[in-house]
Amino acid sequence: MAFLNLVLLVFIAVMAFNMWRNRNTGRWLDQYPTDANGNPIISPSPEPELQREVDLLRERIEVLERIITEDREAKRLSAEIESLRVSPDEGA
């Protein structure tokens, strides 16, 4: 059991050291191009595939909003018609 504890302790120490080293050396920023000062340059224009997906999702949201609104109007109209109907018990 002591051997497994030692292995676990070494594993945790190695992971902590790697996280510390990556954070202090800025290696996590290597995925972005940098300018002369080393600051990351992030492209202002989104990728075309992502933009296409966002546009598709916006269209879907518009359709869902229209469906919800139409359903609400239909229910309101049905309730109004029902309230205007005179039941045979009341006598007109």
Residue frames as qw, qx, qy, qz and C-alpha x, y, z in Angstrom:
[[0.000, 0.885, 0.466, 0.000, 0.00, 0.00, 0.00],
 [0.322, -0.767, 0.098, 0.546, 2.87, 2.38, 0.76],
 [0.413, -0.059, 0.587, 0.694, 4.23, 1.87, -2.75],
 [0.156, 0.656, 0.634, 0.378, 0.93, 3.00, -4.32],
 [0.214, -0.915, -0.234, 0.250, 0.88, 6.04, -2.07],
 [0.420, -0.513, 0.341, 0.666, 4.39, 6.93, -3.21],
 [0.327, 0.252, 0.668, 0.619, 3.45, 6.52, -6.90],
 [0.003, 0.833, 0.534, 0.146, 0.38, 8.69, -6.42],
 [0.330, -0.834, -0.038, 0.440, 2.40, 11.35, -4.62],
 [0.406, -0.265, 0.491, 0.723, 5.04, 11.44, -7.38],
 [0.234, 0.503, 0.685, 0.472, 2.33, 11.65, -10.03],
 [0.111, -0.917, -0.379, 0.060, 0.65, 14.59, -8.28],
 [0.397, -0.690, 0.167, 0.582, 4.00, 16.34, -7.83],
 [0.388, 0.008, 0.601, 0.699, 4.87, 15.96, -11.53],
 [0.114, 0.701, 0.620, 0.334, 1.44, 17.26, -12.61],
 [0.240, -0.910, -0.213, 0.264, 1.71, 20.25, -10.27],
 [0.429, -0.483, 0.342, 0.683, 5.19, 21.06, -11.54],
 [0.318, 0.274, 0.657, 0.626, 4.04, 20.88, -15.19],
 [0.011, -0.850, -0.508, -0.137, 1.10, 23.15, -14.49],
 [0.343, -0.828, -0.007, 0.445, 3.32, 25.65, -12.69],
 [0.446, -0.248, 0.492, 0.705, 5.93, 25.56, -15.48],
 [0.246, 0.495, 0.657, 0.513, 3.34, 26.04, -18.24],
 [0.113, -0.916, -0.384, 0.028, 1.70, 28.94, -16.44],
 [0.383, -0.782, 0.123, 0.476, 4.98, 30.73, -15.66],
 [0.403, -0.199, 0.565, 0.692, 6.54, 30.29, -19.10],
 [0.423, 0.498, -0.007, -0.757, 3.40, 31.32, -20.97],
 [0.105, -0.101, 0.910, 0.388, 3.28, 28.10, -22.96],
 [0.295, 0.526, 0.772, -0.203, -0.50, 28.15, -22.85],
 [0.272, 0.789, 0.048, -0.549, -0.36, 31.25, -25.09],
 [0.265, -0.342, 0.715, 0.549, 1.66, 29.48, -27.79],
 [0.412, 0.440, 0.786, 0.137, -1.46, 28.60, -29.74],
 [0.239, 0.923, 0.271, -0.134, -1.96, 32.25, -30.74],
 [0.602, 0.455, 0.016, 0.656, 0.31, 34.30, -32.99],
 [0.414, -0.722, -0.236, 0.502, 2.06, 37.13, -31.16],
 [0.307, 0.935, -0.003, 0.176, 3.12, 40.65, -32.04],
 [0.488, 0.575, -0.425, 0.501, 6.58, 42.15, -31.48],
 [0.274, -0.556, 0.474, -0.625, 5.88, 42.59, -27.74],
 [0.127, 0.059, -0.977, 0.162, 4.76, 38.99, -27.30],
 [0.478, 0.186, 0.434, -0.741, 1.09, 39.87, -26.90],
 [0.403, 0.247, 0.867, 0.157, -1.31, 37.40, -28.52],
 [0.271, 0.212, -0.311, -0.886, -2.96, 38.54, -31.74],
 [0.385, 0.331, 0.842, -0.186, -6.50, 37.26, -32.03],
 [0.074, 0.204, 0.624, 0.751, -8.19, 37.57, -35.39],
 [0.318, 0.184, 0.309, -0.877, -11.20, 39.90, -35.26],
 [0.653, 0.159, -0.365, -0.644, -13.03, 37.96, -37.99],
 [0.730, -0.173, 0.599, -0.280, -14.62, 34.69, -36.91],
 [0.218, -0.148, 0.891, 0.370, -14.05, 31.54, -38.83],
 [0.440, 0.051, -0.432, -0.786, -16.52, 31.06, -41.70],
 [0.456, -0.191, -0.864, -0.095, -17.73, 27.71, -40.38],
 [0.178, -0.341, -0.667, 0.638, -18.53, 29.19, -36.98],
 [0.216, 0.225, -0.007, -0.950, -20.27, 32.17, -38.56],
 [0.459, -0.053, -0.680, -0.570, -22.38, 29.83, -40.69],
 [0.391, -0.296, -0.849, 0.195, -23.37, 27.86, -37.59],
 [0.028, -0.321, -0.428, 0.844, -24.29, 31.03, -35.69],
 [0.344, 0.121, -0.293, -0.884, -26.45, 32.19, -38.61],
 [0.475, -0.159, -0.814, -0.293, -28.19, 28.81, -38.73],
 [0.286, -0.341, -0.757, 0.479, -28.88, 28.93, -34.99],
 [0.123, 0.245, 0.158, -0.949, -30.28, 32.46, -35.30],
 [0.447, -0.015, -0.543, -0.710, -32.66, 31.28, -38.02],
 [0.451, -0.255, -0.855, 0.028, -33.80, 28.41, -35.82],
 [0.130, -0.316, -0.560, 0.754, -34.42, 30.77, -32.91],
 [0.281, 0.138, -0.139, -0.940, -36.51, 33.04, -35.14],
 [0.506, -0.132, -0.723, -0.451, -38.63, 30.08, -36.24],
 [0.387, -0.308, -0.800, 0.339, -39.13, 28.95, -32.64],
 [0.017, 0.257, 0.320, -0.912, -40.10, 32.48, -31.57],
 [0.403, 0.035, -0.382, -0.831, -42.62, 32.65, -34.40],
 [0.502, -0.214, -0.822, -0.160, -44.10, 29.27, -33.45],
 [0.262, -0.319, -0.682, 0.603, -44.42, 30.29, -29.81],
 [0.147, 0.214, 0.085, -0.962, -45.99, 33.63, -30.69],
 [0.463, -0.049, -0.571, -0.676, -48.47, 32.09, -33.14],
 [0.452, -0.271, -0.845, 0.087, -49.46, 29.45, -30.61],
 [0.124, -0.304, -0.520, 0.788, -50.00, 32.10, -27.95],
 [0.296, 0.138, -0.152, -0.933, -52.19, 34.16, -30.30],
 [0.493, -0.134, -0.745, -0.429, -54.23, 31.10, -31.26],
 [0.361, -0.327, -0.795, 0.361, -54.85, 30.23, -27.61],
 [0.024, 0.277, 0.290, -0.916, -55.81, 33.81, -26.82],
 [0.391, 0.051, -0.411, -0.822, -58.19, 33.91, -29.77],
 [0.477, -0.224, -0.836, -0.153, -59.76, 30.57, -28.77],
 [0.234, -0.345, -0.670, 0.614, -60.26, 31.80, -25.20],
 [0.168, 0.218, 0.038, -0.961, -61.84, 35.02, -26.45],
 [0.461, -0.066, -0.624, -0.628, -64.23, 33.11, -28.74],
 [0.432, -0.289, -0.843, 0.140, -65.19, 30.81, -25.90],
 [0.096, -0.315, -0.495, 0.804, -65.87, 33.76, -23.61],
 [0.306, 0.149, -0.188, -0.921, -68.18, 35.28, -26.25],
 [0.399, -0.174, -0.829, -0.349, -70.19, 32.12, -26.69],
 [0.532, -0.279, 0.290, -0.745, -73.38, 31.97, -24.75],
 [0.019, -0.035, 0.995, -0.088, -74.11, 28.65, -23.15],
 [0.364, -0.378, -0.671, -0.524, -77.62, 27.20, -23.65],
 [0.403, -0.480, -0.683, 0.374, -78.20, 27.35, -19.87],
 [0.153, -0.303, -0.181, 0.923, -77.87, 31.13, -19.76],
 [0.306, 0.723, 0.619, 0.013, -80.44, 31.75, -22.50],
 [0.365, 0.070, 0.227, 0.900, -79.83, 34.51, -24.94]]
